[in-house]
């Protein structure tokens, strides 16, 4: 007598194997999704930092009479007859009191001023700009 069908043991073992494969696939999809979100967040933060550094650099190149605070988190200078103030406080960068970034987008900011250059360090990026002589 020939049996058509599967035994209970065969069905249970194939079900267990299928569940292991599906679990592995769901785990890999979840890890990939988390990696994608983290990468997108890092790219967005880097883009914000680079845009801010470009804007700061452009204004610094046109400025004069530079002064950094003792904590190195504020920079004051003049463009023509206007005083410009950049300050970073509690993760927020402001220009003359107006926010340029969202809270926490910038993790670290430091200005260093001497007679020849202004150096700014924003997160992992650094830029040194020569001061124009009048």
C-alpha positions as CSV (number, residue, x, y, z in Angstrom):
1,X,0.0,0.0,0.0
2,X,1.4,3.3,-1.1
3,X,1.0,6.4,1.1
4,X,0.2,9.7,-0.5
5,X,1.2,12.6,1.7
6,X,3.5,13.6,4.4
7,X,4.0,12.4,7.9
8,X,3.5,14.6,10.9
9,X,7.3,14.6,11.6
10,X,8.0,15.7,8.0
11,X,5.5,18.5,8.3
12,X,6.8,19.8,11.7
13,X,10.4,19.7,10.6
14,X,9.7,21.6,7.4
15,X,7.7,24.1,9.4
16,X,10.5,24.6,11.9
17,X,13.0,25.0,9.0
18,X,10.7,27.5,7.3
19,X,10.4,29.5,10.5
20,X,14.2,29.7,11.0
21,X,14.6,31.0,7.4
22,X,11.9,33.6,7.8
23,X,13.3,34.7,11.2
24,X,16.8,35.1,9.6
25,X,15.4,37.1,6.8
26,X,13.4,39.4,9.1
27,X,16.5,39.9,11.3
28,X,18.5,40.9,8.2
29,X,15.8,43.2,6.9
30,X,15.6,44.9,10.3
31,X,19.4,45.4,10.6
32,X,19.5,46.8,7.1
33,X,16.7,49.2,7.8
34,X,18.4,50.4,11.0
35,X,21.7,50.9,9.1
36,X,19.9,52.8,6.4
37,X,18.2,55.2,8.9
38,X,21.5,55.8,10.8
39,X,23.3,56.5,7.5
40,X,20.7,58.9,6.4
41,X,20.8,60.7,9.7
42,X,24.6,61.0,9.6
43,X,24.5,62.2,6.0
44,X,21.9,64.9,6.9
45,X,24.0,66.0,9.9
46,X,27.2,66.2,7.7
47,X,25.3,68.2,5.1
48,X,24.1,70.7,7.7
49,X,27.6,71.1,9.1
50,X,29.1,71.6,5.6
51,X,26.5,74.2,4.7
52,X,27.0,76.1,7.9
53,X,30.8,76.0,7.5
54,X,30.5,77.3,3.9
55,X,28.3,80.2,5.1
56,X,30.6,81.0,8.0
57,X,33.6,80.8,5.8
58,X,32.1,83.2,3.2
59,X,31.3,85.8,5.9
60,X,34.7,85.4,7.6
61,X,36.5,86.0,4.4
62,X,34.7,89.3,4.1
63,X,35.0,90.3,7.7
64,X,37.5,92.1,10.0
65,X,38.1,92.8,13.7
66,X,37.7,89.2,14.8
67,X,37.2,88.2,18.4
68,X,36.5,84.8,19.9
69,X,35.1,84.3,23.4
70,X,37.2,82.7,26.1
71,X,35.2,79.5,25.8
72,X,35.8,79.5,22.0
73,X,32.1,79.0,21.2
74,X,31.3,82.5,20.0
75,X,32.8,84.6,17.3
76,X,32.3,88.3,16.8
77,X,33.5,90.3,13.8
78,X,32.5,93.1,11.5
79,X,31.4,93.2,7.8
80,X,31.5,96.8,6.6
81,X,29.8,98.6,9.5
82,X,27.7,95.6,10.8
83,X,28.7,93.5,13.8
84,X,28.1,89.8,13.3
85,X,27.8,87.4,16.2
86,X,28.0,83.6,15.9
87,X,27.4,81.7,19.1
88,X,27.0,78.0,19.7
89,X,25.2,77.1,23.0
90,X,23.7,73.8,24.0
91,X,23.8,72.3,20.6
92,X,22.2,75.3,18.8
93,X,24.2,77.6,16.5
94,X,22.9,81.2,16.3
95,X,23.8,84.2,14.1
96,X,22.9,87.4,15.8
97,X,20.4,85.5,18.0
98,X,18.7,83.7,15.1
99,X,19.1,79.9,15.0
100,X,20.9,78.5,12.0
101,X,20.6,74.8,13.1
102,X,18.2,72.6,14.9
103,X,18.9,71.6,18.5
104,X,21.6,68.9,18.6
105,X,22.5,69.0,14.8
106,X,25.9,70.3,15.8
107,X,27.7,68.4,18.5
108,X,30.8,70.5,18.8
109,X,31.9,74.0,17.6
110,X,35.0,75.9,18.4
111,X,36.5,79.2,17.0
112,X,40.2,80.0,17.3
113,X,41.4,83.5,16.3
114,X,44.9,84.9,15.9
115,X,46.4,87.8,13.8
116,X,46.6,85.7,10.7
117,X,43.7,83.3,10.6
118,X,40.3,82.2,12.0
119,X,40.0,78.4,12.5
120,X,36.7,76.9,13.1
121,X,36.1,73.3,14.1
122,X,32.6,72.0,13.6
123,X,32.0,68.4,14.7
124,X,34.6,66.4,12.8
125,X,35.4,69.1,10.2
126,X,37.9,71.9,10.5
127,X,38.5,74.9,8.3
128,X,41.2,77.6,8.5
129,X,40.6,80.9,6.8
130,X,43.2,83.6,6.4
131,X,42.3,87.0,7.7
132,X,42.3,89.7,5.0
133,X,44.7,92.6,5.7
134,X,43.2,96.0,5.4
